[in-house]
Amino acid sequence: MNLLEIQEKAVPQLRTLLHKEPEGISSIEKTNEGWKVLCEVLDKKSIPETYDLLKVYEFMLDKEAKVTSFKLLKKIRRGDVGDSN
């Protein structure tokens, strides 16, 4: 499976699990068990948009691209630059 196929299979599952529309996929990595996907989701809309609060989730997928687990990694502001780890 290529990255586009993983994204196409992952996004509908993410929507269902989070009950929200993903803002974007920030990474997809192949693992020994399948795939790791990082996804950003709008948590709180603000004005201006640079103050929007986003949640970053990690999703683990098996080799068939079915979600096996997910967890919230962090919350960030849309306008933040760089890694806040």
Backbone bond lengths (Angstrom), bond angles and torsions (degrees), N, CA, C in turn:
res aa  C-N    CA-C-N  psi(-1)  N-CA   C-N-CA  omega(-1)  CA-C   N-CA-C  phi
1 M - - - 1.443 - - 1.524 108.85 -
2 N 1.337 116.47 138.10 1.458 119.48 177.33 1.536 110.49 -94.19
3 L 1.331 116.56 175.01 1.467 121.09 -175.60 1.526 113.02 -61.96
4 L 1.317 117.70 -39.19 1.470 120.00 178.90 1.531 111.26 -64.18
5 E 1.319 117.21 -39.41 1.469 120.60 177.58 1.528 110.68 -65.23
6 I 1.325 116.73 -39.88 1.472 120.17 177.58 1.520 109.71 -61.93
7 Q 1.335 116.88 -46.56 1.460 120.61 179.30 1.528 111.36 -60.81
8 E 1.331 117.24 -45.14 1.469 121.33 -179.21 1.528 111.70 -61.64
9 K 1.328 117.36 -34.38 1.464 120.76 -179.94 1.529 111.73 -83.16
10 A 1.327 116.82 -30.40 1.460 120.57 -175.65 1.528 113.00 -77.87
11 V 1.323 118.15 -44.08 1.469 121.63 -171.77 1.531 113.03 -56.78
12 P 1.332 121.14 -46.82 1.476 118.94 178.28 1.540 112.59 -60.08
13 Q 1.329 117.14 -35.57 1.467 120.46 178.45 1.531 110.58 -68.44
14 L 1.345 116.77 -39.60 1.460 121.10 179.04 1.524 110.11 -62.79
15 R 1.349 116.53 -44.65 1.462 121.44 177.63 1.532 110.66 -55.97
16 T 1.309 116.36 -47.15 1.460 121.73 -177.42 1.530 111.49 -63.97
17 L 1.317 116.95 -45.47 1.462 120.88 -177.60 1.521 113.12 -69.57
18 L 1.335 117.82 -37.79 1.463 121.77 -175.17 1.528 113.14 -94.61
19 H 1.320 117.50 -14.77 1.467 122.79 -175.67 1.522 111.29 58.33
20 K 1.333 115.75 31.37 1.466 122.56 177.99 1.514 109.00 -146.88
21 E 1.334 114.80 160.06 1.458 121.06 177.70 1.530 109.23 -85.51
22 P 1.329 118.01 125.28 1.467 119.25 176.54 1.527 111.23 -61.69
23 E 1.334 116.66 136.90 1.462 121.82 175.04 1.516 110.06 -73.76
24 G 1.318 115.74 -31.89 1.453 119.60 -179.96 1.515 111.70 175.55
25 I 1.303 114.63 162.20 1.459 122.35 174.17 1.524 105.66 -99.87
26 S 1.333 117.43 121.64 1.457 119.39 -177.98 1.521 112.73 -96.03
27 S 1.333 117.76 -17.80 1.461 119.24 174.35 1.516 111.26 -163.86
28 I 1.327 114.04 150.12 1.463 122.61 173.06 1.524 105.95 -135.94
29 E 1.338 116.00 123.23 1.460 120.48 -179.84 1.518 110.19 -129.23
30 K 1.316 115.41 139.39 1.466 121.01 174.94 1.529 108.24 -78.35
31 T 1.335 116.31 137.23 1.465 122.11 176.57 1.526 108.29 -123.84
32 N 1.319 116.56 175.07 1.475 120.20 177.27 1.525 111.67 -64.02
33 E 1.336 116.44 -31.69 1.472 121.07 -177.49 1.514 113.42 -92.07
34 G 1.347 117.74 -13.69 1.458 120.73 -176.53 1.513 111.37 157.75
35 W 1.352 116.40 -106.57 1.458 121.80 -174.39 1.521 111.22 -143.44
36 K 1.346 116.00 149.02 1.469 122.50 171.86 1.521 106.89 -118.36
37 V 1.337 116.35 127.28 1.459 122.54 -177.51 1.524 108.89 -123.12
38 L 1.339 116.61 130.60 1.463 121.75 172.84 1.514 108.07 -104.36
39 C 1.321 115.04 131.54 1.460 122.25 -172.85 1.521 109.63 -132.60
40 E 1.338 116.84 138.04 1.458 122.34 175.66 1.525 109.48 -104.92
41 V 1.346 115.29 136.55 1.462 122.22 -178.10 1.521 108.37 -132.49
42 L 1.329 116.53 135.70 1.459 121.12 178.13 1.525 109.38 -67.11
43 D 1.337 116.21 124.35 1.462 121.83 178.34 1.526 110.67 -100.17
44 K 1.343 116.58 -43.72 1.463 120.46 -178.46 1.518 109.59 -145.63
45 K 1.338 115.65 121.04 1.462 122.79 179.25 1.530 109.19 -77.91
46 S 1.326 116.16 137.80 1.463 121.42 179.76 1.519 110.33 -136.60
47 I 1.334 114.71 165.56 1.462 121.14 173.72 1.521 105.73 -122.57
48 P 1.329 118.28 121.87 1.454 128.32 -0.19 1.526 111.50 -74.40
49 E 1.337 116.21 167.43 1.467 121.55 -177.01 1.520 113.06 -59.43
50 T 1.333 117.58 -25.63 1.471 119.53 -179.28 1.521 111.59 -63.57
51 Y 1.340 117.93 -14.70 1.467 121.94 176.81 1.525 113.06 -96.84
52 D 1.344 117.65 2.41 1.465 120.22 175.55 1.526 109.34 -55.12
53 L 1.316 116.65 141.82 1.461 121.54 176.75 1.531 108.30 -98.78
54 L 1.332 116.07 125.01 1.461 122.69 179.69 1.517 109.86 -112.96
55 K 1.316 116.23 146.29 1.463 122.18 171.38 1.520 107.82 -105.00
56 V 1.324 116.04 138.20 1.464 121.55 177.66 1.525 107.49 -109.34
57 Y 1.326 115.58 120.22 1.460 122.43 -179.25 1.518 110.64 -110.63
58 E 1.327 115.16 146.64 1.465 122.03 171.24 1.519 107.73 -107.22
59 F 1.328 115.94 126.93 1.455 122.52 177.53 1.518 109.00 -115.91
60 M 1.316 116.26 133.58 1.457 121.62 174.43 1.528 107.52 -104.00
61 L 1.325 115.77 129.46 1.461 122.40 179.72 1.519 109.12 -118.00
62 D 1.339 115.99 147.67 1.464 119.46 175.42 1.531 109.14 -79.99
63 K 1.298 117.16 -175.30 1.468 121.40 -176.32 1.524 113.10 -67.16
64 E 1.343 117.43 -18.83 1.462 121.52 175.96 1.526 111.41 -93.53
65 A 1.347 116.75 7.39 1.474 124.19 178.42 1.523 112.87 69.53
66 K 1.325 116.79 31.16 1.464 121.34 173.41 1.523 108.30 -98.58
67 V 1.336 116.78 133.71 1.463 121.33 -177.99 1.526 109.78 -65.23
68 T 1.322 115.46 128.28 1.467 121.14 177.18 1.523 111.64 -107.83
69 S 1.347 117.40 -23.97 1.465 120.81 176.72 1.524 109.15 -165.61
70 F 1.337 115.06 160.23 1.460 119.50 172.52 1.507 109.05 -153.65
71 K 1.356 115.12 157.13 1.461 120.25 177.65 1.521 109.48 -152.87
72 L 1.336 114.78 152.91 1.454 121.95 175.06 1.516 108.02 -78.10
73 L 1.333 116.97 125.72 1.459 120.87 178.96 1.513 112.51 -92.84
74 K 1.343 116.64 -45.51 1.463 120.00 -176.86 1.520 110.49 -167.36
75 K 1.334 114.46 167.42 1.457 122.16 171.70 1.519 107.40 -114.87
76 I 1.328 115.97 138.54 1.459 121.08 179.95 1.523 109.88 -137.10
77 R 1.317 116.04 158.83 1.463 120.97 171.10 1.521 107.47 -89.25
78 R 1.321 116.21 142.04 1.465 121.12 -177.96 1.528 111.27 -55.27
79 G 1.321 117.94 -37.40 1.458 121.65 -176.63 1.511 114.97 -81.45
80 D 1.341 118.58 -4.84 1.463 120.52 179.90 1.524 110.35 -65.08
81 V 1.312 115.95 137.48 1.456 121.26 179.36 1.510 108.45 -108.52
82 G 1.325 116.96 135.85 1.460 121.25 177.86 1.495 112.42 88.46
83 D 1.327 114.36 178.32 1.464 122.36 -177.13 1.519 109.14 -87.99
84 S 1.335 117.46 128.29 1.455 121.47 -178.84 1.529 112.87 -97.66
85 N 1.343 117.70 18.82 1.479 120.47 178.65 1.487 111.27 -66.75
